[in-house]
Amino acid sequence: MTKKPILANKIDISRREFIRKASLVSAAGSVAAPFAFNLFAMNVAAASTLTADYKAIVCLFLAGGNDHNNTVIATDAPSWTGYQAARSIGGAASIALPQASLLPIVPTTSKVDAVGTRAFALHPNMGPLQTLFSNGRAAVIANVGPLIAPIPDKVAYRNNAYQKPARLFSHNDQTAQWQSTDPAKPIYGWGGRLADQIKTSNAKQNFTSISSSGNSVFLAGETINQYQINANGAAVPIGGFTNLFGSSANNLQTIITAPSGSNLFELEHAAVVQRSIAAQADLSSVMLATATSVPAPSTYINPNTNLPATNSLATQLQTVARIIEGRTTLGAHRQVFFVGLGGFDTHDAQATGHANLMARLAHAMSYFDTTLAALPGGDMSSNVTLFTASDFGRTFTSNGDGTDHGWGAHHFVVGGAVKGKEIYGTFPQTAVTNLAAGIDNPLDVGSGNYIPQISVDQYAGTLAKWFGLSPAEIAAVFPNLANFATQDLGFMV
């Protein structure tokens, strides 16, 4: 399947929408223009709504569709029988994990359902996450996925008794739906819409939503712009300010930031450049101040080579930790971050590829939690919540070397404010429908592809409540949430 890039904004926006967005950008600058707010005046106006505490949420996106069935595994006897039947094919390429290698996790609340008493484990390369779970700092949210309204079973699914998300099983479309949740506004992400609601908590609103993994739908707000940095926390500067043609004067900066006329496009360009220069200077000061105070992540052991390797995901999270440490300099009280790890489209070579991804994921999450707890400015591990997301889950059945696109999936939430050591939601029956064998899984719409029983809206809405949004603000950000009886899943304090 050819993958198309996911854009945070459509190119063919209307003239009215363009002018509206242009005005918003100008409002974030300090150009003295008829249609632009003065930055100082805007910050003074915002000061009355600044909050005294600090909270951040970090979306860790597993790009390509993580195989949740080999991430969190049900190991009770009936479930394990189903697991082996679905995954022990393909000979040497089999993706079935040996039961003896799995890392047991025991939720505080015993899980008993129609299958019986359930037992669970993690992928063998997720030792650091097993420790976080056992220490009550991580939780599993079972069978989450995009839903507009609950779909109780496959009969309702096939009869079209309930509205379904559009274009299921497509990377591009399902990534956009996971990151947006609002079919009416698919170009705006729920992280960006959260930022829209809480941006006035921050003295410098430029740093409300920050991505270290490129342009994302998740952080695209209607009134807030996502600030993009690289994995090391560097924004791309505009060069040549202090030595243009051998002159020490700020000639270039003067030229591009001081419009000479009243042309709206010229004024707009100047506003954007001024904002970029100021923001880059602010961020650079934070990154300089935290260069040695926030420790770099250790290497991890690549399970396929048994050699130490650098974990780029952990480096992204180090950057997030450094920005959080510099929150006072940035005037930040509420922030939304986006980091990413790719490589999860495991149609083939899954046994080795997924093993390395699980090692990197667990290593990075553990590093981040430990680092937040030891920041020089104080323990922030209870003020920051990291959660995973992905395009979709994958099929329970195997093609002999990998898996195909699915729907519902299991996810992790990590942090000191998480009610950890628990599995939230109903863990699905891990058996592929086989009527000849008397197996009829009510959630299996084919190939062990499960209908989610928790919506992304419920998952995200629970985080939004902890983040400090009011019920009315949560309803505005997540219009589909009203379709679900349970709107707070209870995994946050």
C-alpha positions in Angstrom: 0.0 0.0 0.0 1.4 3.4 -1.0 1.7 5.7 2.0 0.8 9.4 1.6 2.2 12.0 3.9 -0.1 13.2 6.6 -0.6 16.9 6.5 -1.7 19.0 9.5 -3.5 21.4 7.2 -5.1 21.2 3.8 -3.5 23.2 1.1 -6.7 24.2 -0.5 -8.0 26.3 2.4 -10.4 29.1 1.6 -9.3 32.8 1.4 -11.3 33.5 4.5 -9.6 30.7 6.4 -6.2 31.9 5.2 -6.8 35.4 6.5 -8.1 34.0 9.8 -5.0 32.0 10.3 -2.8 34.9 9.2 -4.4 37.1 11.9 -3.7 34.4 14.5 -0.1 34.2 13.6 0.2 38.0 13.7 -1.4 38.0 17.2 1.5 35.9 18.4 4.0 38.4 17.1 4.8 42.0 18.1 4.4 43.9 14.9 2.6 47.2 15.3 0.0 46.6 12.7 -3.7 47.5 12.5 -4.8 43.8 12.7 -2.1 42.5 14.9 -2.0 42.5 18.7 1.1 43.7 20.5 2.8 40.7 22.1 3.4 42.5 25.4 -0.3 43.5 25.6 -1.4 40.0 24.8 0.8 38.5 27.5 -0.5 41.1 30.1 -4.0 40.1 29.2 -3.2 36.4 29.5 -1.5 36.9 32.9 -4.9 36.9 34.6 -5.5 33.4 33.5 -2.0 31.9 34.3 -2.1 28.9 36.5 0.4 28.4 39.3 1.1 24.7 38.9 2.6 22.8 35.9 1.3 19.9 33.9 2.3 18.3 30.6 1.1 15.4 28.5 3.4 13.6 26.1 2.1 11.7 23.1 4.4 8.9 22.1 3.3 7.9 18.7 4.2 4.4 17.4 4.1 5.0 13.7 3.0 2.1 11.5 0.6 0.3 13.8 2.1 -1.5 16.8 1.4 -5.2 17.2 -0.2 -5.0 20.6 -0.8 -8.8 20.6 3.0 -9.3 21.1 3.2 -6.3 23.4 0.7 -7.2 26.2 -0.1 -10.9 26.1 -2.8 -12.9 27.9 -1.2 -16.0 29.3 -4.0 -17.8 31.1 -4.6 -21.3 29.6 -7.5 -20.6 27.3 -5.9 -17.4 26.0 -2.5 -19.1 25.5 -4.1 -21.8 23.5 -5.6 -19.2 21.2 -2.3 -17.3 21.0 -0.3 -20.4 19.9 -2.9 -21.4 17.3 -2.9 -17.9 15.7 0.8 -17.2 15.9 2.8 -20.4 15.8 3.0 -20.6 12.1 5.8 -19.9 9.6 8.5 -22.1 11.0 11.6 -20.2 11.7 9.8 -16.9 10.9 7.1 -17.5 13.4 6.2 -14.5 15.5 5.0 -16.5 18.5 6.9 -15.6 21.6 8.0 -18.5 23.9 5.9 -18.4 27.1 8.9 -18.9 29.3 10.4 -15.6 28.0 7.5 -13.4 28.8 7.6 -10.9 31.7 4.6 -11.4 34.0 2.6 -8.4 35.2 -0.1 -8.8 37.9 -2.7 -6.1 38.0 -4.0 -5.0 41.4 -7.6 -5.9 40.4 -8.0 -9.5 39.4 -9.5 -9.8 35.9 -12.2 -12.5 35.7 -14.5 -12.8 32.7 -16.2 -15.4 30.6 -12.8 -16.8 29.7 -12.0 -17.3 33.4 -9.3 -15.7 35.5 -6.9 -13.9 33.2 -3.2 -13.7 33.5 -0.9 -11.3 31.6 2.7 -10.6 30.6 4.8 -8.2 28.5 7.1 -8.7 25.6 10.4 -10.2 26.9 12.4 -7.0 25.9 10.2 -4.7 28.1 11.9 -5.3 31.4 12.0 -1.6 32.3 8.3 -1.2 31.7 7.6 -4.3 33.8 9.3 -2.5 36.6 7.3 0.7 36.1 4.1 -1.3 36.1 5.0 -3.3 39.2 5.9 0.0 41.0 2.5 1.5 40.2 3.8 4.0 37.7 2.4 2.5 34.5 -1.0 1.2 33.4 -2.3 -0.7 30.4 -5.4 0.6 28.6 -6.9 -2.4 26.8 -8.4 -2.5 23.3 -8.5 1.2 22.5 -9.2 2.6 19.0 -11.1 5.2 17.0 -14.9 5.0 17.5 -17.7 7.5 16.9 -20.1 5.6 19.1 -19.9 2.2 20.8 -20.0 -0.9 18.5 -20.9 -3.8 20.8 -20.0 -6.7 18.6 -19.3 -7.9 15.0 -23.0 -8.4 14.3 -23.7 -4.7 14.8 -20.5 -4.0 12.8 -21.6 -6.0 9.8 -25.1 -4.8 9.9 -23.9 -1.2 10.0 -26.1 -0.7 13.0 -23.7 1.9 14.3 -21.6 4.6 12.6 -18.1 3.5 11.9 -14.9 5.5 11.5 -14.2 6.1 7.9 -11.6 4.1 5.9 -10.6 1.7 8.6 -7.3 -0.1 8.3 -5.6 2.6 6.3 -2.4 4.1 7.7 -3.0 7.6 6.6 -6.7 7.8 7.6 -6.4 6.0 10.9 -3.4 8.0 12.0 -5.4 11.1 11.3 -8.5 9.8 13.2 -6.4 8.7 16.2 -4.8 12.2 16.3 -7.9 14.2 15.6 -11.0 12.1 16.8 -13.3 14.7 15.3 -14.6 13.7 11.8 -15.9 17.2 11.3 -12.5 18.8 11.8 -10.0 16.2 10.7 -7.2 18.7 10.1 -7.1 19.7 13.8 -5.7 17.3 16.4 -7.0 16.8 19.9 -3.6 17.8 21.3 -3.8 21.0 19.4 -7.4 21.6 20.5 -6.4 21.0 24.2 -3.7 23.6 23.6 -6.3 26.0 22.2 -8.2 25.7 25.5 -5.2 26.1 27.9 -2.8 28.4 26.0 -3.6 31.4 28.2 -2.0 29.5 31.1 1.3 30.2 29.5 3.1 33.6 29.4 4.8 32.6 26.1 2.1 30.8 24.2 4.6 29.7 21.4 5.7 26.9 23.6 2.3 25.5 24.5 2.5 22.6 22.0 5.9 21.2 20.9 6.8 18.4 18.5 10.2 16.8 18.2 8.9 14.4 15.5 7.9 16.6 12.7 4.6 18.2 11.7 1.7 16.3 13.3 -2.1 16.4 13.0 -2.1 15.7 16.8 -0.7 19.2 17.6 -2.6 21.2 15.0 -4.8 23.6 16.8 -7.4 26.0 15.5 -5.8 29.0 17.3 -2.4 27.6 18.4 0.6 26.8 16.2 2.7 23.8 17.0 6.4 24.6 17.6 8.7 22.1 15.8 12.2 21.2 17.0 14.6 18.5 16.2 15.4 15.6 18.6 18.1 17.7 20.2 15.8 20.6 20.9 17.1 22.9 18.2 14.8 25.2 16.2 16.3 26.1 12.8 17.7 29.6 13.2 17.8 32.3 10.5 21.5 32.9 9.9 23.4 36.0 8.8 22.0 38.5 11.3 25.3 39.8 12.6 27.7 39.5 9.7 25.9 40.3 6.5 28.4 41.3 3.8 31.0 41.8 6.5 29.0 44.2 8.5 28.5 43.8 12.3 25.1 45.6 12.1 21.9 43.5 12.2 21.2 44.4 8.6 19.4 41.3 7.6 17.3 41.2 10.7 16.3 44.8 10.1 15.3 44.1 6.5 13.1 41.1 7.2 11.5 42.2 10.5 10.8 45.9 9.8 8.2 46.2 7.0 8.2 49.6 5.3 4.6 49.7 4.2 1.1 48.5 5.2 0.8 45.5 2.9 -0.9 42.8 4.9 1.3 40.0 3.5 4.5 42.0 4.2 3.3 42.7 7.8 2.4 39.1 8.2 5.8 37.9 7.1 7.5 40.3 9.5 5.3 39.0 12.3 6.1 35.4 11.6 9.9 36.1 11.4 9.9 38.2 14.6 8.1 35.4 16.4 10.5 32.8 15.1 13.5 34.8 16.1 12.2 35.5 19.7 11.2 31.9 20.2 14.4 30.5 18.9 16.4 32.7 21.3 14.2 31.7 24.2 14.5 28.0 23.5 18.3 28.2 22.9 18.7 29.7 26.3 16.8 26.8 27.9 18.8 24.2 26.0 22.1 25.9 26.9 21.1 26.0 30.6 20.1 22.4 30.7 22.9 21.0 28.5 24.5 19.2 31.5 21.9 19.4 34.2 19.6 16.9 32.5 21.5 13.7 31.9 21.7 12.1 28.5 20.1 8.6 28.2 22.3 5.6 28.5 22.6 3.2 25.6 20.2 0.2 25.4 21.0 -3.3 24.4 19.8 -4.2 20.9 18.3 -7.7 21.4 19.2 -8.7 17.9 22.9 -7.9 18.2 23.4 -8.0 22.0 25.4 -4.8 21.6 24.8 -1.3 23.1 23.1 1.2 20.8 21.9 4.8 20.9 18.1 5.2 21.4 16.9 8.2 19.4 13.5 8.0 21.1 15.2 8.4 24.5 17.0 11.4 23.0 13.7 13.0 22.0 12.4 12.5 25.6 15.6 14.0 27.0 14.8 17.1 25.0 11.2 17.1 26.4 12.7 16.8 29.9 15.1 19.7 29.3 12.2 21.9 28.1 10.2 21.0 31.2 13.2 21.9 33.3 13.2 25.3 31.6 9.5 25.9 32.1 10.0 29.0 34.2 12.2 30.7 31.5 9.5 29.8 28.9 6.7 31.0 31.1 5.0 27.6 30.7 2.3 26.0 33.0 0.6 23.7 30.6 2.4 22.0 27.7 1.5 19.3 25.1 4.4 17.4 23.5 4.6 15.0 20.6 7.4 12.4 20.1 7.5 9.5 17.8 9.1 6.1 17.0 8.7 4.5 13.5 9.0 1.1 12.1 5.9 -0.6 13.4 4.4 -1.6 10.0 5.5 -5.2 10.6 4.2 -7.1 7.6 7.4 -9.1 7.6 10.5 -9.8 9.7 8.4 -8.9 12.7 10.2 -11.3 15.1 13.4 -9.3 15.0 12.1 -5.8 14.1 9.4 -5.7 16.8 11.8 -7.1 19.4 14.1 -4.1 18.9 11.3 -1.6 18.9 10.0 -3.0 22.2 13.4 -2.7 23.8 13.7 0.9 22.6 10.2 1.8 23.8 10.6 0.4 27.3 14.1 1.8 27.7 13.0 5.3 26.7 9.9 5.4 28.9 11.9 4.2 31.9 14.6 6.8 31.2 12.0 9.6 31.0 10.3 8.7 34.2 13.6 8.5 36.1 14.9 11.7 34.6 11.7 13.7 35.5 12.0 12.5 39.1 15.5 13.9 39.4 15.3 17.2 37.6 17.4 19.9 39.3 14.3 22.2 39.6 12.4 19.5 41.4 10.6 16.1 40.9 8.2 16.6 38.0 7.3 12.9 37.5 3.8 13.4 38.9 3.3 16.5 36.8 3.9 14.9 33.5 2.0 12.0 31.9 3.3 10.1 28.9 0.9 7.9 26.8 1.2 5.8 23.7 -0.8 6.0 20.5 -0.5 4.3 17.1 -2.2 4.1 13.7 -4.0 1.0 14.8 -3.4 -2.5 16.3 -2.6 -5.5 14.2 -4.3 -8.8 13.3 -4.0 -11.6 15.9 -3.4 -14.0 13.0 0.0 -14.1 11.4 1.0 -14.2 7.7 3.9 -16.5 8.8 6.4 -13.6 9.0 4.4 -10.7 10.4 0.9 -9.2 10.8 -1.5 -7.0 8.9 -3.5 -3.9 9.7 -6.0 -4.0 12.5 -8.1 -1.8 14.7 -8.2 -1.9 18.5 -4.9 -2.1 20.4 -3.5 -2.0 23.9 -1.7 1.2 25.1 0.4 2.4 28.0 0.1 5.4 30.3 3.1 6.3 32.4 3.7 8.8 35.2 3.4 9.5 38.9 -0.2 10.7 38.5 -1.2 7.4 36.9 -3.2 4.9 38.9 -0.8 2.2 37.9 -0.3 -1.5 38.3 -3.7 -1.9 36.6 -5.3 -3.0 33.3 -8.2 -0.7 32.4 -11.0 -1.9 30.1 -12.0 -5.4 29.0 -9.1 -7.4 27.7 -10.5 -9.2 24.6 -10.8 -12.9 24.2 -7.5 -14.0 22.4 -8.9 -16.5 20.0 -9.6 -16.2 16.3 -13.2 -17.1 15.3 -13.2 -20.7 14.1 -16.8 -21.9 13.9 -15.7 -25.4 12.9 -13.8 -25.6 16.2 -16.7 -24.0 18.1 -14.9 -20.6 18.6 -16.9 -17.5 17.9 -15.2 -14.4 19.1 -17.8 -11.6 19.3 -15.3 -8.8 18.7 -13.4 -10.5 15.8 -14.3 -8.9 12.5 -11.8 -11.1 10.7 -8.3 -12.4 11.2 -8.4 -11.7 14.9 -9.1 -8.0 14.2 -10.8 -6.6 17.3 -13.5 -4.0 17.6 -12.2 -1.5 20.2 -14.2 -1.3 23.4 -12.6 1.9 24.6 -12.6 4.9 22.2 -9.7 7.3 21.7 -12.1 10.0 23.0 -12.5 8.2 26.3 -8.7 7.7 26.6 -8.0 11.3 25.7 -10.8 12.8 27.7 -9.5 11.1 30.8 -6.1 12.8 30.2 -7.8 16.1 29.5 -9.7 16.0 32.8 -6.4 15.5 34.7 -4.8 18.2 32.6 -7.3 20.7 34.0 -10.0 21.2 31.4 -13.5 21.8 32.5 -16.4 19.5 31.5 -17.5 22.1 28.9 -14.0 22.4 27.5 -13.7 18.6 27.3 -17.0 18.4 25.5 -15.8 21.0 23.0 -12.5 19.2 22.3 -14.2 15.7 22.1 -17.7 16.1 20.6 -18.0 12.3 20.2 -17.4 11.7 23.9 -21.1 12.3 24.7 -21.9 9.0 22.8 -20.1 7.0 25.6 -21.6 6.2 29.0 -18.1 6.2 30.7 -16.2 9.4 30.0 -13.6 9.1 32.6 -11.8 5.8 32.6 -10.3 6.4 36.0 -6.7 5.8 35.3 -5.5 9.3 36.5 -5.5 10.6 40.1 
